[in-house]
Amino acid sequence: MMKRLYSWNVNGLRACMNKGFMEFLDREQPDMLCLQETKMQPEQADFCFPDYELYWNSAVKKGYSGTAVLTREKPLAVFYDLGMEGKHDDEGRAITLEYEDYYLVCVYVPNAQDGLRRIAYRMEWEDDFRAYLGALKEKKPVIVTGDFNVAKEEIDLKNPKTNRGNAGFSDEERSKMRELLASGFVDSFRYLYPDKAEAYSWWSYRARARERNAGWRIDYFLVSEGFEEHIEDSRILAEQLGSDHCPVELILK
């Protein structure tokens, strides 16, 4: 039986609820849905998803960052953050669900910010996150999805030349993404569509970027090497509005 996994940076879940989120949920009927930038605490929810188990990891700072996972299949266990007490655990950036055959990790990778103000922290996060995934991968396969805040190659954004060195397309961030893949992960979209251009998951709100499809592909589904045979399809739902990101989907055989 096919399993449909989705990931979406909703850029504020309460705002997205008013911009078509429930219609998306009803139409797509995901088995699992990973959310980033929920920007809320669970007690602020005036909505519920009766068909799903719901897991939150909210930032300490209100209205900032945050992840959540909706799943029809109850996990064996749930872990929050990267298992490093007192480090990386106040911005709600990761949730891990353990299932019999794999781990599912929902992640919202820190943005390096304008002028690469936060690049040093971003590099530290990248190394710790890669080590965390590596430890999981020693036990069973891993599917990791979310907003990685980096376009890995020139094909992954509309204007690579003018964005070279900017947050999301700096040499440092791209190098860390390649390092992560080299540690034993496969980019499911590029595995199936290595040469597909103009396939983007995020567009700036400025200068009619979405209308012109001047976007970036920064939302990914990665799978452990050896798990590729389970990939039926990897899709970018660019038509779905409601956020500056669109959902991405992984269909498993």
TORKOL-4160 file (C-alpha; in steps of 0.2 Angstrom, whole numbers, padded with zeros to 4 digits, m for minus):
253
<pt num="1" X="0000" Y="0000" Z="0000"/>
<pt num="2" X="0006" Y="0017" Z="m0005"/>
<pt num="3" X="0011" Y="0029" Z="0010"/>
<pt num="4" X="0010" Y="0048" Z="0007"/>
<pt num="5" X="0021" Y="0059" Z="0017"/>
<pt num="6" X="0021" Y="0078" Z="0016"/>
<pt num="7" X="0031" Y="0092" Z="0022"/>
<pt num="8" X="0026" Y="0111" Z="0022"/>
<pt num="9" X="0034" Y="0126" Z="0030"/>
<pt num="10" X="0017" Y="0135" Z="0034"/>
<pt num="11" X="0025" Y="0152" Z="0039"/>
<pt num="12" X="0013" Y="0153" Z="0054"/>
<pt num="13" X="0000" Y="0139" Z="0056"/>
<pt num="14" X="m0014" Y="0150" Z="0062"/>
<pt num="15" X="m0012" Y="0161" Z="0047"/>
<pt num="16" X="m0011" Y="0147" Z="0035"/>
<pt num="17" X="m0027" Y="0140" Z="0043"/>
<pt num="18" X="m0036" Y="0155" Z="0035"/>
<pt num="19" X="m0027" Y="0152" Z="0018"/>
<pt num="20" X="m0032" Y="0135" Z="0013"/>
<pt num="21" X="m0024" Y="0123" Z="0025"/>
<pt num="22" X="m0039" Y="0113" Z="0029"/>
<pt num="23" X="m0044" Y="0111" Z="0011"/>
<pt num="24" X="m0026" Y="0105" Z="0007"/>
<pt num="25" X="m0027" Y="0092" Z="0021"/>
<pt num="26" X="m0045" Y="0086" Z="0016"/>
<pt num="27" X="m0039" Y="0085" Z="m0003"/>
<pt num="28" X="m0022" Y="0077" Z="0000"/>
<pt num="29" X="m0026" Y="0066" Z="0015"/>
<pt num="30" X="m0008" Y="0064" Z="0020"/>
<pt num="31" X="m0003" Y="0049" Z="0030"/>
<pt num="32" X="0010" Y="0060" Z="0038"/>
<pt num="33" X="0012" Y="0079" Z="0037"/>
<pt num="34" X="0028" Y="0088" Z="0044"/>
<pt num="35" X="0026" Y="0106" Z="0047"/>
<pt num="36" X="0039" Y="0120" Z="0050"/>
<pt num="37" X="0038" Y="0138" Z="0056"/>
<pt num="38" X="0022" Y="0134" Z="0065"/>
<pt num="39" X="0025" Y="0150" Z="0075"/>
<pt num="40" X="0014" Y="0145" Z="0090"/>
<pt num="41" X="0012" Y="0136" Z="0106"/>
<pt num="42" X="0000" Y="0121" Z="0107"/>
<pt num="43" X="m0012" Y="0130" Z="0119"/>
<pt num="44" X="m0015" Y="0143" Z="0106"/>
<pt num="45" X="m0023" Y="0131" Z="0094"/>
<pt num="46" X="m0042" Y="0134" Z="0092"/>
<pt num="47" X="m0043" Y="0120" Z="0079"/>
<pt num="48" X="m0040" Y="0101" Z="0080"/>
<pt num="49" X="m0036" Y="0087" Z="0067"/>
<pt num="50" X="m0047" Y="0072" Z="0073"/>
<pt num="51" X="m0040" Y="0059" Z="0061"/>
<pt num="52" X="m0022" Y="0063" Z="0067"/>
<pt num="53" X="m0010" Y="0061" Z="0081"/>
<pt num="54" X="m0002" Y="0078" Z="0083"/>
<pt num="55" X="0016" Y="0082" Z="0090"/>
<pt num="56" X="0022" Y="0099" Z="0094"/>
<pt num="57" X="0039" Y="0106" Z="0096"/>
<pt num="58" X="0037" Y="0125" Z="0099"/>
<pt num="59" X="0051" Y="0138" Z="0102"/>
<pt num="60" X="0053" Y="0146" Z="0119"/>
<pt num="61" X="0051" Y="0163" Z="0110"/>
<pt num="62" X="0033" Y="0165" Z="0105"/>
<pt num="63" X="0028" Y="0168" Z="0087"/>
<pt num="64" X="0045" Y="0160" Z="0081"/>
<pt num="65" X="0051" Y="0145" Z="0072"/>
<pt num="66" X="0043" Y="0128" Z="0078"/>
<pt num="67" X="0039" Y="0112" Z="0071"/>
<pt num="68" X="0024" Y="0099" Z="0072"/>
<pt num="69" X="0019" Y="0082" Z="0065"/>
<pt num="70" X="0002" Y="0076" Z="0060"/>
<pt num="71" X="0002" Y="0057" Z="0058"/>
<pt num="72" X="m0012" Y="0044" Z="0056"/>
<pt num="73" X="0000" Y="0030" Z="0062"/>
<pt num="74" X="0005" Y="0031" Z="0080"/>
<pt num="75" X="0024" Y="0030" Z="0082"/>
<pt num="76" X="0033" Y="0018" Z="0093"/>
<pt num="77" X="0042" Y="0033" Z="0101"/>
<pt num="78" X="0044" Y="0052" Z="0099"/>
<pt num="79" X="0060" Y="0062" Z="0102"/>
<pt num="80" X="0062" Y="0081" Z="0102"/>
<pt num="81" X="0077" Y="0092" Z="0097"/>
<pt num="82" X="0094" Y="0083" Z="0094"/>
<pt num="83" X="0096" Y="0075" Z="0111"/>
<pt num="84" X="0109" Y="0087" Z="0117"/>
<pt num="85" X="0103" Y="0094" Z="0134"/>
<pt num="86" X="0104" Y="0113" Z="0134"/>
<pt num="87" X="0110" Y="0114" Z="0116"/>
<pt num="88" X="0099" Y="0118" Z="0101"/>
<pt num="89" X="0083" Y="0114" Z="0111"/>
<pt num="90" X="0074" Y="0131" Z="0113"/>
<pt num="91" X="0069" Y="0135" Z="0095"/>
<pt num="92" X="0058" Y="0119" Z="0092"/>
<pt num="93" X="0068" Y="0114" Z="0076"/>
<pt num="94" X="0066" Y="0095" Z="0076"/>
<pt num="95" X="0054" Y="0081" Z="0080"/>
<pt num="96" X="0059" Y="0063" Z="0077"/>
<pt num="97" X="0045" Y="0049" Z="0076"/>
<pt num="98" X="0051" Y="0031" Z="0077"/>
<pt num="99" X="0042" Y="0018" Z="0067"/>
<pt num="100" X="0045" Y="m0001" Z="0065"/>
<pt num="101" X="0054" Y="0001" Z="0048"/>
<pt num="102" X="0062" Y="0019" Z="0049"/>
<pt num="103" X="0063" Y="0035" Z="0058"/>
<pt num="104" X="0054" Y="0051" Z="0052"/>
<pt num="105" X="0063" Y="0067" Z="0056"/>
<pt num="106" X="0054" Y="0084" Z="0054"/>
<pt num="107" X="0067" Y="0098" Z="0053"/>
<pt num="108" X="0067" Y="0117" Z="0052"/>
<pt num="109" X="0086" Y="0121" Z="0049"/>
<pt num="110" X="0091" Y="0138" Z="0056"/>
<pt num="111" X="0092" Y="0152" Z="0043"/>
<pt num="112" X="0109" Y="0160" Z="0041"/>
<pt num="113" X="0101" Y="0177" Z="0040"/>
<pt num="114" X="0105" Y="0193" Z="0030"/>
<pt num="115" X="0124" Y="0196" Z="0029"/>
<pt num="116" X="0126" Y="0178" Z="0035"/>
<pt num="117" X="0124" Y="0185" Z="0053"/>
<pt num="118" X="0120" Y="0168" Z="0060"/>
<pt num="119" X="0132" Y="0157" Z="0049"/>
<pt num="120" X="0143" Y="0152" Z="0064"/>
<pt num="121" X="0128" Y="0145" Z="0073"/>
<pt num="122" X="0121" Y="0137" Z="0057"/>
<pt num="123" X="0138" Y="0128" Z="0054"/>
<pt num="124" X="0138" Y="0121" Z="0072"/>
<pt num="125" X="0119" Y="0116" Z="0070"/>
<pt num="126" X="0124" Y="0107" Z="0054"/>
<pt num="127" X="0138" Y="0097" Z="0061"/>
<pt num="128" X="0127" Y="0092" Z="0076"/>
<pt num="129" X="0112" Y="0087" Z="0066"/>
<pt num="130" X="0122" Y="0077" Z="0054"/>
<pt num="131" X="0129" Y="0067" Z="0069"/>
<pt num="132" X="0112" Y="0065" Z="0076"/>
<pt num="133" X="0105" Y="0058" Z="0060"/>
<pt num="134" X="0121" Y="0047" Z="0058"/>
<pt num="135" X="0117" Y="0039" Z="0075"/>
<pt num="136" X="0099" Y="0036" Z="0070"/>
<pt num="137" X="0104" Y="0028" Z="0054"/>
<pt num="138" X="0115" Y="0015" Z="0062"/>
<pt num="139" X="0099" Y="0008" Z="0070"/>
<pt num="140" X="0087" Y="0009" Z="0055"/>
<pt num="141" X="0083" Y="0019" Z="0039"/>
<pt num="142" X="0080" Y="0037" Z="0041"/>
<pt num="143" X="0068" Y="0049" Z="0031"/>
<pt num="144" X="0072" Y="0067" Z="0035"/>
<pt num="145" X="0061" Y="0081" Z="0028"/>
<pt num="146" X="0058" Y="0100" Z="0031"/>
<pt num="147" X="0065" Y="0117" Z="0027"/>
<pt num="148" X="0084" Y="0115" Z="0025"/>
<pt num="149" X="0086" Y="0134" Z="0021"/>
<pt num="150" X="0098" Y="0130" Z="0007"/>
<pt num="151" X="0098" Y="0128" Z="m0012"/>
<pt num="152" X="0111" Y="0115" Z="m0015"/>
<pt num="153" X="0115" Y="0117" Z="m0033"/>
<pt num="154" X="0113" Y="0131" Z="m0046"/>
<pt num="155" X="0098" Y="0122" Z="m0054"/>
<pt num="156" X="0089" Y="0123" Z="m0037"/>
<pt num="157" X="0086" Y="0142" Z="m0038"/>
<pt num="158" X="0081" Y="0154" Z="m0052"/>
<pt num="159" X="0095" Y="0167" Z="m0050"/>
<pt num="160" X="0111" Y="0158" Z="m0044"/>
<pt num="161" X="0124" Y="0171" Z="m0050"/>
<pt num="162" X="0116" Y="0186" Z="m0041"/>
<pt num="163" X="0113" Y="0175" Z="m0025"/>
<pt num="164" X="0130" Y="0168" Z="m0023"/>
<pt num="165" X="0136" Y="0170" Z="m0006"/>
<pt num="166" X="0119" Y="0176" Z="0001"/>
<pt num="167" X="0110" Y="0166" Z="0015"/>
<pt num="168" X="0103" Y="0150" Z="0008"/>
<pt num="169" X="0116" Y="0150" Z="m0006"/>
<pt num="170" X="0132" Y="0153" Z="0002"/>
<pt num="171" X="0147" Y="0141" Z="m0001"/>
<pt num="172" X="0147" Y="0136" Z="0018"/>
<pt num="173" X="0129" Y="0131" Z="0018"/>
<pt num="174" X="0130" Y="0122" Z="0001"/>
<pt num="175" X="0145" Y="0112" Z="0007"/>
<pt num="176" X="0136" Y="0106" Z="0023"/>
<pt num="177" X="0122" Y="0100" Z="0013"/>
<pt num="178" X="0133" Y="0090" Z="0002"/>
<pt num="179" X="0142" Y="0084" Z="0017"/>
<pt num="180" X="0125" Y="0078" Z="0024"/>
<pt num="181" X="0121" Y="0069" Z="0008"/>
<pt num="182" X="0139" Y="0061" Z="0007"/>
<pt num="183" X="0136" Y="0054" Z="0025"/>
<pt num="184" X="0123" Y="0042" Z="0017"/>
<pt num="185" X="0108" Y="0051" Z="0011"/>
<pt num="186" X="0099" Y="0053" Z="m0005"/>
<pt num="187" X="0089" Y="0069" Z="m0011"/>
<pt num="188" X="0073" Y="0060" Z="m0016"/>
<pt num="189" X="0068" Y="0073" Z="m0029"/>
<pt num="190" X="0085" Y="0074" Z="m0038"/>
<pt num="191" X="0086" Y="0055" Z="m0037"/>
<pt num="192" X="0070" Y="0054" Z="m0048"/>
<pt num="193" X="0072" Y="0071" Z="m0058"/>
<pt num="194" X="0091" Y="0075" Z="m0059"/>
<pt num="195" X="0089" Y="0088" Z="m0072"/>
<pt num="196" X="0072" Y="0095" Z="m0069"/>
<pt num="197" X="0074" Y="0114" Z="m0069"/>
<pt num="198" X="0062" Y="0128" Z="m0062"/>
<pt num="199" X="0056" Y="0116" Z="m0048"/>
<pt num="200" X="0055" Y="0127" Z="m0033"/>
<pt num="201" X="0047" Y="0126" Z="m0015"/>
<pt num="202" X="0050" Y="0144" Z="m0009"/>
<pt num="203" X="0047" Y="0161" Z="m0017"/>
<pt num="204" X="0051" Y="0178" Z="m0009"/>
<pt num="205" X="0035" Y="0189" Z="m0006"/>
<pt num="206" X="0045" Y="0203" Z="m0015"/>
<pt num="207" X="0044" Y="0208" Z="m0033"/>
<pt num="208" X="0030" Y="0196" Z="m0038"/>
<pt num="209" X="0043" Y="0182" Z="m0037"/>
<pt num="210" X="0030" Y="0168" Z="m0036"/>
<pt num="211" X="0020" Y="0175" Z="m0051"/>
<pt num="212" X="0037" Y="0174" Z="m0061"/>
<pt num="213" X="0042" Y="0158" Z="m0053"/>
<pt num="214" X="0058" Y="0166" Z="m0047"/>
<pt num="215" X="0060" Y="0153" Z="m0033"/>
<pt num="216" X="0072" Y="0142" Z="m0023"/>
<pt num="217" X="0071" Y="0123" Z="m0019"/>
<pt num="218" X="0075" Y="0123" Z="m0001"/>
<pt num="219" X="0062" Y="0110" Z="0006"/>
<pt num="220" X="0068" Y="0092" Z="0004"/>
<pt num="221" X="0064" Y="0074" Z="0007"/>
<pt num="222" X="0080" Y="0064" Z="0010"/>
<pt num="223" X="0081" Y="0046" Z="0013"/>
<pt num="224" X="0095" Y="0034" Z="0019"/>
<pt num="225" X="0105" Y="0026" Z="0006"/>
<pt num="226" X="0098" Y="0009" Z="0002"/>
<pt num="227" X="0080" Y="0016" Z="0005"/>
<pt num="228" X="0078" Y="0022" Z="m0013"/>
<pt num="229" X="0069" Y="0007" Z="m0019"/>
<pt num="230" X="0054" Y="0012" Z="m0008"/>
<pt num="231" X="0052" Y="0029" Z="m0017"/>
<pt num="232" X="0037" Y="0029" Z="m0029"/>
<pt num="233" X="0038" Y="0048" Z="m0032"/>
<pt num="234" X="0044" Y="0064" Z="m0025"/>
<pt num="235" X="0033" Y="0079" Z="m0029"/>
<pt num="236" X="0033" Y="0098" Z="m0027"/>
<pt num="237" X="0016" Y="0105" Z="m0025"/>
<pt num="238" X="0019" Y="0122" Z="m0032"/>
<pt num="239" X="0001" Y="0127" Z="m0035"/>
<pt num="240" X="m0003" Y="0126" Z="m0017"/>
<pt num="241" X="m0005" Y="0143" Z="m0009"/>
<pt num="242" X="m0006" Y="0148" Z="0009"/>
<pt num="243" X="0013" Y="0151" Z="0013"/>
<pt num="244" X="0028" Y="0158" Z="0005"/>
<pt num="245" X="0033" Y="0139" Z="0004"/>
<pt num="246" X="0023" Y="0126" Z="m0005"/>
<pt num="247" X="0022" Y="0108" Z="0001"/>
<pt num="248" X="0033" Y="0094" Z="m0004"/>
<pt num="249" X="0028" Y="0076" Z="m0005"/>
<pt num="250" X="0036" Y="0059" Z="m0004"/>
<pt num="251" X="0026" Y="0044" Z="m0010"/>
<pt num="252" X="0032" Y="0027" Z="m0003"/>
<pt num="253" X="0029" Y="0010" Z="m0011"/>
